[in-house]
Amino acid sequence: MTPHLTLTGARVLQGDDLRDGVLSIDQGQITDTAGLTVDLRGYDLLPGIIDLHGDAFERHIAPRPAAPFPLIDGLRGTDRDMATHGVTTAFLAQSWSWEGGLRGADYAETVMAGLAAYRSEALCDLHLQIRYETFALDTADRLLAALHKHGTGYVVFNNHMNEPAFLAQHNPAALASWALRAGYNMPDFVALADGVAARSAEVPTSVARLARAFRAMGVRSGSHDDTDAATRHRFAALGADICEFPTTVAAAQAARDLGNPVLMGAPNVARGGSQSGNIAAIDLIRAGLCDALVSDYHYPALGAAAFRLVDDGVMGLAQAWAMISTAPARIMGLTDRGTLVPGQRADVAIVNRATRRIEGTIAGGRIAYLSGAVAARMIDASAVTLDKRRSA
């Protein structure tokens, strides 16, 4: 655990504003009692980022489709990547799909077990989100057993069954790449997809049964890529209330009318639009139809998106940062984090006010990342304290 610290001279985000203040950390929590003083003039102290959906970890595990590395090494690299960018709590979005390979049920269970083994050394608070493809009919019961065994508490329903046929006609190279990632040659993969698609009549009953089981188990659920209001209403009726990446304004508006939280990708905001040609997240934010931003495929995009919202005049920093901290905490019922007040978990992003670079991350009271002047000031403060102890 990091020594008892008191961070002075910085602005601290509390409530709706950044104010000059003091932030003390002890025993993993924010506290009122003073400790080792570190002067952080020129910095802003913001709540640690809470990422509710990120699949960039896949590239740490398999930088190339046919070149996977040991799972624990991939999780370790992911963990450090997150800490470098101010993320202190994260849900890894692991697919559970009919396609097999790194997105199949076998590998999903491997990730569940691997994360359990790694968690004791993790810098960040790591969780899993299972992205369940609704056509993975033959492994539905296996999913329920795995959720129970590993205590996984978050599932979103996906349906990308229309993509193989579309890609076969419009982008065969992309389909070939997908087949390779799943461990198939293209003819066998197309045959697999065709066979799975032929069972579409079974899907609604299976989804409804799973949704009932999730509710009984206390598993939070949602849906991914809702295309219209009817889809959002259908999933909401099943208890899958989180609306993740709606592709149209109508779907997002339906979620708002139902009181369902809407999540959009931070890269969409940071880049100024969707890489897949769907609705621009910033348009939904301007319309009041987005509650929180997630990393999707790029962890650095979270902080960048918050500052993009500020620069574009959409909202102030406090409100923008809440979309990657306070709001995600509220959505997932994480009542011990997302704000910088005494008694909360000590999750802090230390941001250089001039450069906007995250130079330090404290996760659960532990220093997860230090760089630049923040590292120097921490070392200097420790050296001064050590000298005083020796003198005494």
Secondary structure by P-SEA (a helix, b strand, c coil): cccbbbbccbbbbcccccccbbbbbcccccccccccccccccbbbbccbbbcccccccccccccccccccaaaaaaaaaaaaaaacccbbbcccccccccccccaaaaaaaaaaaaaaccccccbbbbbbbcccccccaaaaaaaaaaaacccbbbbbbccccaaaaacccaaaaaaaaaaacccaaaaaaaaaaaaaaccccaaaaaaaaaaaaaacccccccccccaaaaaaaaaaccccccccccaaaaaaaaaacbbbbbbaaaaaacccccccccaaaaaaacccccccccccccaaaaaaaaaaaaccccaaaaaaaacaaaaaaacccccccccccccbbbbbbccccccccbbbccccccccccaaaaaaaaaaaaaaaaaaac
